[in-house]
Amino acid sequence: MVVIPRETMGYIKEAGWIKKQVRQFLFDQAQRTAEEWARAGKAEPVLESGKEKTMVPACLSADAIIVIPAGGEAGHHCAVIPMWAGGVGSRSVTKEIDTSHI
């Protein structure tokens, strides 16, 4: 789950991107080699020779990324909220909250 602030969403809208394109961009950019994941402590060490440089994505697919536009005028700091158990066997539930009357 990626929470994208209003300012950044403005640039995304200006570029004409839809959520599907944002998800694909994030998926494409959130890939590292098996060796890098292991060094960061996010995966088991690569034991099989020749597999160290294999690219491994941070999630199963672009469709597994949930994009949530939220927040105020606070800059370009996004938040990543990992799913329970890496998203396997879990699902997110969202509900829009109308704060216009507050």
Biopython code that builds the backbone (N, CA, C, O; Angstrom):
import numpy as np
from Bio.PDB.StructureBuilder import StructureBuilder

atoms = [
    (1, "MET", "N", (0.853, -1.160, 0.000)),
    (1, "MET", "CA", (0.000, 0.000, 0.000)),
    (1, "MET", "C", (0.903, 1.228, 0.000)),
    (1, "MET", "O", (1.804, 1.347, 0.830)),
    (2, "VAL", "N", (0.657, 2.128, -0.926)),
    (2, "VAL", "CA", (1.464, 3.340, -1.020)),
    (2, "VAL", "C", (0.531, 4.550, -0.902)),
    (2, "VAL", "O", (-0.386, 4.721, -1.706)),
    (3, "VAL", "N", (0.777, 5.378, 0.103)),
    (3, "VAL", "CA", (-0.007, 6.594, 0.305)),
    (3, "VAL", "C", (0.762, 7.732, -0.362)),
    (3, "VAL", "O", (1.908, 8.016, -0.012)),
    (4, "ILE", "N", (0.111, 8.374, -1.324)),
    (4, "ILE", "CA", (0.759, 9.426, -2.106)),
    (4, "ILE", "C", (0.112, 10.766, -1.758)),
    (4, "ILE", "O", (-1.107, 10.908, -1.857)),
    (5, "PRO", "N", (0.922, 11.754, -1.348)),
    (5, "PRO", "CA", (0.374, 13.051, -0.939)),
    (5, "PRO", "C", (-0.186, 13.850, -2.120)),
    (5, "PRO", "O", (0.117, 13.588, -3.284)),
    (6, "ARG", "N", (-0.999, 14.816, -1.774)),
    (6, "ARG", "CA", (-1.701, 15.647, -2.755)),
    (6, "ARG", "C", (-0.751, 16.294, -3.766)),
    (6, "ARG", "O", (-1.033, 16.288, -4.964)),
    (7, "GLU", "N", (0.359, 16.844, -3.304)),
    (7, "GLU", "CA", (1.285, 17.511, -4.230)),
    (7, "GLU", "C", (1.809, 16.555, -5.293)),
    (7, "GLU", "O", (1.838, 16.893, -6.476)),
    (8, "THR", "N", (2.217, 15.374, -4.877)),
    (8, "THR", "CA", (2.730, 14.386, -5.826)),
    (8, "THR", "C", (1.617, 13.913, -6.749)),
    (8, "THR", "O", (1.851, 13.714, -7.941)),
    (9, "MET", "N", (0.414, 13.732, -6.223)),
    (9, "MET", "CA", (-0.711, 13.323, -7.071)),
    (9, "MET", "C", (-0.987, 14.372, -8.143)),
    (9, "MET", "O", (-1.428, 14.038, -9.243)),
    (10, "GLY", "N", (-0.729, 15.639, -7.825)),
    (10, "GLY", "CA", (-0.912, 16.693, -8.821)),
    (10, "GLY", "C", (-0.014, 16.469, -10.029)),
    (10, "GLY", "O", (-0.456, 16.634, -11.166)),
    (11, "TYR", "N", (1.242, 16.095, -9.796)),
    (11, "TYR", "CA", (2.165, 15.819, -10.899)),
    (11, "TYR", "C", (1.747, 14.578, -11.680)),
    (11, "TYR", "O", (1.872, 14.526, -12.903)),
    (12, "ILE", "N", (1.255, 13.592, -10.961)),
    (12, "ILE", "CA", (0.816, 12.355, -11.609)),
    (12, "ILE", "C", (-0.383, 12.642, -12.512)),
    (12, "ILE", "O", (-0.443, 12.168, -13.646)),
    (13, "LYS", "N", (-1.331, 13.420, -12.000)),
    (13, "LYS", "CA", (-2.504, 13.797, -12.803)),
    (13, "LYS", "C", (-2.098, 14.649, -13.996)),
    (13, "LYS", "O", (-2.617, 14.474, -15.098)),
    (14, "GLU", "N", (-1.166, 15.573, -13.771)),
    (14, "GLU", "CA", (-0.683, 16.450, -14.845)),
    (14, "GLU", "C", (-0.060, 15.632, -15.978)),
    (14, "GLU", "O", (-0.179, 15.989, -17.151)),
    (15, "ALA", "N", (0.597, 14.545, -15.620)),
    (15, "ALA", "CA", (1.214, 13.663, -16.630)),
    (15, "ALA", "C", (0.164, 12.798, -17.324)),
    (15, "ALA", "O", (0.457, 12.142, -18.324)),
    (16, "GLY", "N", (-1.054, 12.797, -16.795)),
    (16, "GLY", "CA", (-2.124, 12.024, -17.403)),
    (16, "GLY", "C", (-2.126, 10.558, -17.012)),
    (16, "GLY", "O", (-2.789, 9.743, -17.653)),
    (17, "TRP", "N", (-1.387, 10.219, -15.964)),
    (17, "TRP", "CA", (-1.322, 8.825, -15.523)),
    (17, "TRP", "C", (-2.585, 8.455, -14.748)),
    (17, "TRP", "O", (-3.194, 9.287, -14.075)),
    (18, "ILE", "N", (-2.955, 7.185, -14.864)),
    (18, "ILE", "CA", (-4.029, 6.622, -14.053)),
    (18, "ILE", "C", (-3.380, 5.690, -13.031)),
    (18, "ILE", "O", (-2.187, 5.400, -13.118)),
    (19, "LYS", "N", (-4.171, 5.222, -12.060)),
    (19, "LYS", "CA", (-3.598, 4.399, -10.992)),
    (19, "LYS", "C", (-2.871, 3.171, -11.527)),
    (19, "LYS", "O", (-1.848, 2.765, -10.976)),
    (20, "LYS", "N", (-3.389, 2.584, -12.589)),
    (20, "LYS", "CA", (-2.744, 1.400, -13.163)),
    (20, "LYS", "C", (-1.312, 1.720, -13.595)),
    (20, "LYS", "O", (-0.410, 0.906, -13.395)),
    (21, "GLN", "N", (-1.101, 2.886, -14.180)),
    (21, "GLN", "CA", (0.251, 3.292, -14.605)),
    (21, "GLN", "C", (1.145, 3.570, -13.401)),
    (21, "GLN", "O", (2.335, 3.258, -13.431)),
    (22, "VAL", "N", (0.586, 4.149, -12.346)),
    (22, "VAL", "CA", (1.362, 4.406, -11.127)),
    (22, "VAL", "C", (1.790, 3.077, -10.516)),
    (22, "VAL", "O", (2.947, 2.914, -10.128)),
    (23, "ARG", "N", (0.858, 2.128, -10.431)),
    (23, "ARG", "CA", (1.187, 0.806, -9.881)),
    (23, "ARG", "C", (2.287, 0.127, -10.694)),
    (23, "ARG", "O", (3.210, -0.454, -10.124)),
    (24, "GLN", "N", (2.194, 0.198, -12.028)),
    (24, "GLN", "CA", (3.209, -0.448, -12.869)),
    (24, "GLN", "C", (4.564, 0.223, -12.687)),
    (24, "GLN", "O", (5.584, -0.462, -12.625)),
    (25, "PHE", "N", (4.593, 1.551, -12.601)),
    (25, "PHE", "CA", (5.851, 2.268, -12.390)),
    (25, "PHE", "C", (6.495, 1.850, -11.062)),
    (25, "PHE", "O", (7.690, 1.562, -11.007)),
    (26, "LEU", "N", (5.689, 1.820, -9.996)),
    (26, "LEU", "CA", (6.218, 1.431, -8.686)),
    (26, "LEU", "C", (6.729, -0.003, -8.708)),
    (26, "LEU", "O", (7.790, -0.288, -8.154)),
    (27, "PHE", "N", (5.988, -0.907, -9.341)),
    (27, "PHE", "CA", (6.412, -2.301, -9.444)),
    (27, "PHE", "C", (7.741, -2.413, -10.186)),
    (27, "PHE", "O", (8.646, -3.124, -9.751)),
    (28, "ASP", "N", (7.850, -1.702, -11.311)),
    (28, "ASP", "CA", (9.078, -1.752, -12.107)),
    (28, "ASP", "C", (10.278, -1.205, -11.342)),
    (28, "ASP", "O", (11.388, -1.719, -11.484)),
    (29, "GLN", "N", (10.068, -0.167, -10.531)),
    (29, "GLN", "CA", (11.170, 0.468, -9.811)),
    (29, "GLN", "C", (11.524, -0.246, -8.504)),
    (29, "GLN", "O", (12.645, -0.114, -8.012)),
    (30, "ALA", "N", (10.585, -0.995, -7.947)),
    (30, "ALA", "CA", (10.811, -1.657, -6.655)),
    (30, "ALA", "C", (11.325, -3.081, -6.863)),
    (30, "ALA", "O", (10.763, -4.041, -6.335)),
    (31, "GLN", "N", (12.388, -3.199, -7.630)),
    (31, "GLN", "CA", (13.021, -4.491, -7.867)),
    (31, "GLN", "C", (14.504, -4.362, -7.571)),
    (31, "GLN", "O", (15.134, -3.355, -7.895)),
    (32, "ARG", "N", (15.042, -5.383, -6.959)),
    (32, "ARG", "CA", (16.467, -5.426, -6.639)),
    (32, "ARG", "C", (16.970, -6.821, -6.966)),
    (32, "ARG", "O", (16.179, -7.740, -7.182)),
    (33, "THR", "N", (18.276, -6.975, -7.000)),
    (33, "THR", "CA", (18.817, -8.311, -7.243)),
    (33, "THR", "C", (18.627, -9.165, -5.994)),
    (33, "THR", "O", (18.469, -8.641, -4.891)),
    (34, "ALA", "N", (18.644, -10.472, -6.176)),
    (34, "ALA", "CA", (18.522, -11.398, -5.045)),
    (34, "ALA", "C", (19.626, -11.123, -4.024)),
    (34, "ALA", "O", (19.405, -11.204, -2.816)),
    (35, "GLU", "N", (20.795, -10.802, -4.523)),
    (35, "GLU", "CA", (21.932, -10.493, -3.647)),
    (35, "GLU", "C", (21.667, -9.244, -2.804)),
    (35, "GLU", "O", (21.986, -9.222, -1.615)),
    (36, "GLU", "N", (21.084, -8.200, -3.414)),
    (36, "GLU", "CA", (20.777, -6.971, -2.678)),
    (36, "GLU", "C", (19.728, -7.221, -1.591)),
    (36, "GLU", "O", (19.854, -6.711, -0.477)),
    (37, "TRP", "N", (18.684, -8.014, -1.915)),
    (37, "TRP", "CA", (17.662, -8.329, -0.916)),
    (37, "TRP", "C", (18.284, -9.086, 0.244)),
    (37, "TRP", "O", (17.961, -8.822, 1.402)),
    (38, "ALA", "N", (19.177, -10.029, -0.059)),
    (38, "ALA", "CA", (19.824, -10.817, 0.994)),
    (38, "ALA", "C", (20.710, -9.929, 1.870)),
    (38, "ALA", "O", (20.703, -10.057, 3.094)),
    (39, "ARG", "N", (21.474, -9.027, 1.240)),
    (39, "ARG", "CA", (22.337, -8.114, 2.008)),
    (39, "ARG", "C", (21.528, -7.215, 2.934)),
    (39, "ARG", "O", (21.983, -6.861, 4.022)),
    (40, "ALA", "N", (20.330, -6.848, 2.498)),
    (40, "ALA", "CA", (19.471, -5.976, 3.310)),
    (40, "ALA", "C", (18.724, -6.766, 4.388)),
    (40, "ALA", "O", (17.993, -6.184, 5.190)),
    (41, "GLY", "N", (18.906, -8.081, 4.409)),
    (41, "GLY", "CA", (18.236, -8.905, 5.402)),
    (41, "GLY", "C", (16.780, -9.161, 5.080)),
    (41, "GLY", "O", (16.013, -9.556, 5.958)),
    (42, "LYS", "N", (16.383, -8.943, 3.832)),
    (42, "LYS", "CA", (14.986, -9.122, 3.433)),
    (42, "LYS", "C", (14.753, -10.420, 2.670)),
    (42, "LYS", "O", (13.649, -10.670, 2.185)),
    (43, "ALA", "N", (15.787, -11.241, 2.564)),
    (43, "ALA", "CA", (15.661, -12.533, 1.878)),
    (43, "ALA", "C", (16.770, -13.448, 2.364)),
    (43, "ALA", "O", (17.759, -13.001, 2.943)),
    (44, "GLU", "N", (16.589, -14.718, 2.120)),
    (44, "GLU", "CA", (17.616, -15.693, 2.459)),
    (44, "GLU", "C", (18.820, -15.471, 1.547)),
    (44, "GLU", "O", (18.663, -15.023, 0.411)),
    (45, "PRO", "N", (20.020, -15.782, 2.036)),
    (45, "PRO", "CA", (21.200, -15.662, 1.178)),
    (45, "PRO", "C", (21.050, -16.511, -0.083)),
    (45, "PRO", "O", (20.456, -17.589, -0.053)),
    (46, "VAL", "N", (21.586, -16.019, -1.167)),
    (46, "VAL", "CA", (21.514, -16.729, -2.449)),
    (46, "VAL", "C", (22.563, -17.832, -2.426)),
    (46, "VAL", "O", (23.762, -17.560, -2.386)),
    (47, "LEU", "N", (22.106, -19.066, -2.452)),
    (47, "LEU", "CA", (23.017, -20.196, -2.376)),
    (47, "LEU", "C", (23.395, -20.725, -3.759)),
    (47, "LEU", "O", (24.479, -21.279, -3.941)),
    (48, "GLU", "N", (22.510, -20.556, -4.718)),
    (48, "GLU", "CA", (22.737, -21.094, -6.046)),
    (48, "GLU", "C", (23.570, -20.118, -6.879)),
    (48, "GLU", "O", (23.180, -18.968, -7.081)),
    (49, "SER", "N", (24.696, -20.585, -7.347)),
    (49, "SER", "CA", (25.585, -19.742, -8.139)),
    (49, "SER", "C", (24.890, -19.296, -9.420)),
    (49, "SER", "O", (24.175, -20.065, -10.063)),
    (50, "GLY", "N", (25.114, -18.046, -9.770)),
    (50, "GLY", "CA", (24.516, -17.491, -10.977)),
    (50, "GLY", "C", (23.166, -16.838, -10.750)),
    (50, "GLY", "O", (22.639, -16.183, -11.650)),
    (51, "LYS", "N", (22.597, -17.003, -9.562)),
    (51, "LYS", "CA", (21.278, -16.428, -9.257)),
    (51, "LYS", "C", (21.382, -15.100, -8.515)),
    (51, "LYS", "O", (20.367, -14.456, -8.250)),
    (52, "GLU", "N", (22.602, -14.687, -8.179)),
    (52, "GLU", "CA", (22.793, -13.479, -7.376)),
    (52, "GLU", "C", (22.250, -12.228, -8.054)),
    (52, "GLU", "O", (21.761, -11.318, -7.384)),
    (53, "LYS", "N", (22.334, -12.179, -9.369)),
    (53, "LYS", "CA", (21.929, -10.979, -10.114)),
    (53, "LYS", "C", (20.502, -11.054, -10.644)),
    (53, "LYS", "O", (20.056, -10.162, -11.365)),
    (54, "THR", "N", (19.785, -12.121, -10.286)),
    (54, "THR", "CA", (18.394, -12.253, -10.698)),
    (54, "THR", "C", (17.576, -11.148, -10.050)),
    (54, "THR", "O", (17.649, -10.949, -8.837)),
    (55, "MET", "N", (16.792, -10.424, -10.853)),
    (55, "MET", "CA", (15.963, -9.348, -10.323)),
    (55, "MET", "C", (14.739, -9.937, -9.618)),
    (55, "MET", "O", (14.063, -10.823, -10.141)),
    (56, "VAL", "N", (14.476, -9.419, -8.414)),
    (56, "VAL", "CA", (13.365, -9.900, -7.598)),
    (56, "VAL", "C", (12.504, -8.684, -7.230)),
    (56, "VAL", "O", (13.006, -7.733, -6.630)),
    (57, "PRO", "N", (11.211, -8.709, -7.588)),
    (57, "PRO", "CA", (10.343, -7.577, -7.257)),
    (57, "PRO", "C", (9.972, -7.561, -5.781)),
    (57, "PRO", "O", (10.038, -8.588, -5.105)),
    (58, "ALA", "N", (9.583, -6.391, -5.287)),
    (58, "ALA", "CA", (9.194, -6.235, -3.881)),
    (58, "ALA", "C", (7.825, -6.834, -3.601)),
    (58, "ALA", "O", (7.501, -7.117, -2.448)),
    (59, "CYS", "N", (7.015, -7.033, -4.639)),
    (59, "CYS", "CA", (5.699, -7.636, -4.461)),
    (59, "CYS", "C", (5.405, -8.543, -5.656)),
    (59, "CYS", "O", (6.155, -8.559, -6.632)),
    (60, "LEU", "N", (4.322, -9.287, -5.571)),
    (60, "LEU", "CA", (4.028, -10.301, -6.576)),
    (60, "LEU", "C", (3.698, -9.747, -7.958)),
    (60, "LEU", "O", (4.068, -10.340, -8.971)),
    (61, "SER", "N", (3.009, -8.619, -8.001)),
    (61, "SER", "CA", (2.618, -8.023, -9.286)),
    (61, "SER", "C", (2.266, -6.556, -9.078)),
    (61, "SER", "O", (2.110, -6.094, -7.947)),
    (62, "ALA", "N", (2.143, -5.835, -10.182)),
    (62, "ALA", "CA", (1.743, -4.430, -10.095)),
    (62, "ALA", "C", (0.344, -4.309, -9.493)),
    (62, "ALA", "O", (0.047, -3.343, -8.789)),
    (63, "ASP", "N", (-0.507, -5.286, -9.771)),
    (63, "ASP", "CA", (-1.869, -5.257, -9.231)),
    (63, "ASP", "C", (-1.911, -5.435, -7.722)),
    (63, "ASP", "O", (-2.926, -5.131, -7.096)),
    (64, "ALA", "N", (-0.828, -5.920, -7.125)),
    (64, "ALA", "CA", (-0.767, -6.099, -5.675)),
    (64, "ALA", "C", (-0.506, -4.780, -4.950)),
    (64, "ALA", "O", (-0.619, -4.714, -3.726)),
    (65, "ILE", "N", (-0.161, -3.737, -5.691)),
    (65, "ILE", "CA", (0.124, -2.430, -5.093)),
    (65, "ILE", "C", (-1.169, -1.625, -5.011)),
    (65, "ILE", "O", (-1.863, -1.444, -6.011)),
    (66, "ILE", "N", (-1.479, -1.152, -3.832)),
    (66, "ILE", "CA", (-2.656, -0.325, -3.619)),
    (66, "ILE", "C", (-2.188, 1.112, -3.492)),
    (66, "ILE", "O", (-1.365, 1.428, -2.634)),
    (67, "VAL", "N", (-2.713, 1.987, -4.350)),
    (67, "VAL", "CA", (-2.335, 3.400, -4.353)),
    (67, "VAL", "C", (-3.455, 4.198, -3.700)),
    (67, "VAL", "O", (-4.613, 4.123, -4.110)),
    (68, "ILE", "N", (-3.085, 4.969, -2.669)),
    (68, "ILE", "CA", (-4.068, 5.769, -1.947)),
    (68, "ILE", "C", (-3.638, 7.235, -1.969)),
    (68, "ILE", "O", (-2.644, 7.594, -1.338)),
    (69, "PRO", "N", (-4.373, 8.084, -2.685)),
    (69, "PRO", "CA", (-4.099, 9.520, -2.609)),
    (69, "PRO", "C", (-4.631, 10.044, -1.281)),
    (69, "PRO", "O", (-5.786, 9.798, -0.936)),
    (70, "ALA", "N", (-3.798, 10.764, -0.533)),
    (70, "ALA", "CA", (-4.240, 11.253, 0.776)),
    (70, "ALA", "C", (-3.343, 12.386, 1.239)),
    (70, "ALA", "O", (-2.277, 12.628, 0.674)),
    (71, "GLY", "N", (-3.786, 13.062, 2.256)),
    (71, "GLY", "CA", (-2.959, 14.066, 2.901)),
    (71, "GLY", "C", (-3.175, 15.471, 2.386)),
    (71, "GLY", "O", (-3.964, 15.722, 1.475)),
    (72, "GLY", "N", (-2.446, 16.368, 3.002)),
    (72, "GLY", "CA", (-2.563, 17.780, 2.670)),
    (72, "GLY", "C", (-1.334, 18.282, 1.950)),
    (72, "GLY", "O", (-0.649, 17.535, 1.251)),
    (73, "GLU", "N", (-1.071, 19.545, 2.131)),
    (73, "GLU", "CA", (0.057, 20.211, 1.470)),
    (73, "GLU", "C", (1.307, 20.050, 2.331)),
    (73, "GLU", "O", (1.762, 21.012, 2.948)),
    (74, "ALA", "N", (1.854, 18.862, 2.375)),
    (74, "ALA", "CA", (2.989, 18.599, 3.265)),
    (74, "ALA", "C", (4.234, 18.158, 2.526)),
    (74, "ALA", "O", (5.138, 17.592, 3.142)),
    (75, "GLY", "N", (4.311, 18.393, 1.247)),
    (75, "GLY", "CA", (5.497, 17.986, 0.502)),
    (75, "GLY", "C", (5.292, 16.673, -0.231)),
    (75, "GLY", "O", (4.168, 16.226, -0.459)),
    (76, "HIS", "N", (6.407, 16.076, -0.589)),
    (76, "HIS", "CA", (6.369, 14.898, -1.451)),
    (76, "HIS", "C", (6.752, 13.606, -0.732)),
    (76, "HIS", "O", (7.317, 12.706, -1.351)),
    (77, "HIS", "N", (6.463, 13.502, 0.530)),
    (77, "HIS", "CA", (6.831, 12.306, 1.284)),
    (77, "HIS", "C", (5.701, 11.282, 1.223)),
    (77, "HIS", "O", (4.624, 11.494, 1.781)),
    (78, "CYS", "N", (5.960, 10.176, 0.542)),
    (78, "CYS", "CA", (4.987, 9.090, 0.449)),
    (78, "CYS", "C", (5.195, 8.143, 1.619)),
    (78, "CYS", "O", (6.241, 8.150, 2.269)),
    (79, "ALA", "N", (4.186, 7.333, 1.872)),
    (79, "ALA", "CA", (4.289, 6.320, 2.927)),
    (79, "ALA", "C", (4.006, 4.954, 2.311)),
    (79, "ALA", "O", (3.090, 4.797, 1.503)),
    (80, "VAL", "N", (4.801, 3.984, 2.703)),
    (80, "VAL", "CA", (4.578, 2.603, 2.276)),
    (80, "VAL", "C", (4.095, 1.839, 3.498)),
    (80, "VAL", "O", (4.749, 1.832, 4.541)),
    (81, "ILE", "N", (2.946, 1.197, 3.356)),
    (81, "ILE", "CA", (2.374, 0.409, 4.439)),
    (81, "ILE", "C", (2.344, -1.044, 3.973)),
    (81, "ILE", "O", (1.530, -1.403, 3.122)),
    (82, "PRO", "N", (3.212, -1.870, 4.514)),
    (82, "PRO", "CA", (3.234, -3.265, 4.054)),
    (82, "PRO", "C", (1.982, -4.018, 4.494)),
    (82, "PRO", "O", (1.414, -3.748, 5.552)),
    (83, "MET", "N", (1.574, -4.951, 3.673)),
    (83, "MET", "CA", (0.409, -5.776, 3.990)),
    (83, "MET", "C", (0.817, -6.866, 4.984)),
    (83, "MET", "O", (1.978, -7.271, 5.034)),
    (84, "TRP", "N", (-0.142, -7.327, 5.765)),
    (84, "TRP", "CA", (0.085, -8.413, 6.700)),
    (84, "TRP", "C", (0.545, -9.648, 5.929)),
    (84, "TRP", "O", (-0.046, -9.986, 4.903)),
    (85, "ALA", "N", (1.572, -10.315, 6.399)),
    (85, "ALA", "CA", (2.116, -11.531, 5.781)),
    (85, "ALA", "C", (2.542, -11.276, 4.336)),
    (85, "ALA", "O", (2.454, -12.169, 3.494)),
    (86, "GLY", "N", (3.000, -10.061, 4.052)),
    (86, "GLY", "CA", (3.456, -9.752, 2.705)),
    (86, "GLY", "C", (2.352, -9.688, 1.679)),
    (86, "GLY", "O", (2.626, -9.699, 0.479)),
    (87, "GLY", "N", (1.107, -9.622, 2.121)),
    (87, "GLY", "CA", (-0.017, -9.543, 1.208)),
    (87, "GLY", "C", (-0.587, -10.886, 0.812)),
    (87, "GLY", "O", (-1.633, -10.944, 0.166)),
    (88, "VAL", "N", (0.072, -11.962, 1.182)),
    (88, "VAL", "CA", (-0.418, -13.294, 0.842)),
    (88, "VAL", "C", (-1.507, -13.673, 1.843)),
    (88, "VAL", "O", (-1.250, -13.754, 3.044)),
    (89, "GLY", "N", (-2.702, -13.903, 1.355)),
    (89, "GLY", "CA", (-3.801, -14.304, 2.227)),
    (89, "GLY", "C", (-4.437, -13.158, 2.984)),
    (89, "GLY", "O", (-5.270, -13.385, 3.861)),
    (90, "SER", "N", (-4.058, -11.922, 2.661)),
    (90, "SER", "CA", (-4.693, -10.785, 3.323)),
    (90, "SER", "C", (-5.253, -9.858, 2.254)),
    (90, "SER", "O", (-4.876, -9.948, 1.085)),
    (91, "ARG", "N", (-6.136, -8.984, 2.652)),
    (91, "ARG", "CA", (-6.686, -8.015, 1.712)),
    (91, "ARG", "C", (-6.910, -6.704, 2.451)),
    (91, "ARG", "O", (-7.138, -6.677, 3.661)),
    (92, "SER", "N", (-6.841, -5.645, 1.707)),
    (92, "SER", "CA", (-7.072, -4.341, 2.331)),
    (92, "SER", "C", (-8.533, -3.954, 2.148)),
    (92, "SER", "O", (-9.189, -4.342, 1.181)),
    (93, "VAL", "N", (-9.011, -3.190, 3.093)),
    (93, "VAL", "CA", (-10.361, -2.656, 3.020)),
    (93, "VAL", "C", (-10.235, -1.163, 3.261)),
    (93, "VAL", "O", (-9.684, -0.737, 4.276)),
    (94, "THR", "N", (-10.741, -0.375, 2.338)),
    (94, "THR", "CA", (-10.643, 1.075, 2.486)),
    (94, "THR", "C", (-12.043, 1.687, 2.443)),
    (94, "THR", "O", (-12.976, 1.121, 1.874)),
    (95, "LYS", "N", (-12.152, 2.848, 3.056)),
    (95, "LYS", "CA", (-13.414, 3.565, 3.061)),
    (95, "LYS", "C", (-13.097, 5.050, 3.035)),
    (95, "LYS", "O", (-12.294, 5.535, 3.833)),
    (96, "GLU", "N", (-13.724, 5.764, 2.126)),
    (96, "GLU", "CA", (-13.521, 7.205, 2.034)),
    (96, "GLU", "C", (-14.179, 7.877, 3.228)),
    (96, "GLU", "O", (-15.285, 7.515, 3.629)),
    (97, "ILE", "N", (-13.489, 8.853, 3.786)),
    (97, "ILE", "CA", (-14.008, 9.603, 4.924)),
    (97, "ILE", "C", (-14.192, 11.042, 4.482)),
    (97, "ILE", "O", (-13.235, 11.699, 4.072)),
    (98, "ASP", "N", (-15.416, 11.530, 4.566)),
    (98, "ASP", "CA", (-15.724, 12.898, 4.180)),
    (98, "ASP", "C", (-15.448, 13.826, 5.357)),
    (98, "ASP", "O", (-16.140, 13.765, 6.374)),
    (99, "THR", "N", (-14.450, 14.675, 5.226)),
    (99, "THR", "CA", (-14.088, 15.605, 6.302)),
    (99, "THR", "C", (-14.490, 17.042, 5.963)),
    (99, "THR", "O", (-14.093, 17.979, 6.657)),
    (100, "SER", "N", (-15.270, 17.214, 4.906)),
    (100, "SER", "CA", (-15.627, 18.568, 4.492)),
    (100, "SER", "C", (-16.489, 19.304, 5.507)),
    (100, "SER", "O", (-16.516, 20.535, 5.509)),
    (101, "HIS", "N", (-17.189, 18.584, 6.363)),
    (101, "HIS", "CA", (-18.049, 19.205, 7.362)),
    (101, "HIS", "C", (-17.326, 19.504, 8.677)),
    (101, "HIS", "O", (-17.922, 20.070, 9.593)),
    (102, "ILE", "N", (-16.079, 19.137, 8.775)),
    (102, "ILE", "CA", (-15.328, 19.339, 10.009)),
    (102, "ILE", "C", (-14.687, 20.706, 10.017)),
    (102, "ILE", "O", (-14.008, 21.064, 10.979)),
]
sb = StructureBuilder()
sb.init_structure("model")
sb.init_model(0)
sb.init_chain("A")
sb.init_seg("    ")
for serial, (resi, resn, name, xyz) in enumerate(atoms, 1):
    if name == "N":
        sb.init_residue(resn, " ", resi, " ")
    sb.init_atom(name, np.array(xyz, "f"), 0.0, 1.0, " ", f" {name:<3s}", serial, name[0])
structure = sb.get_structure()
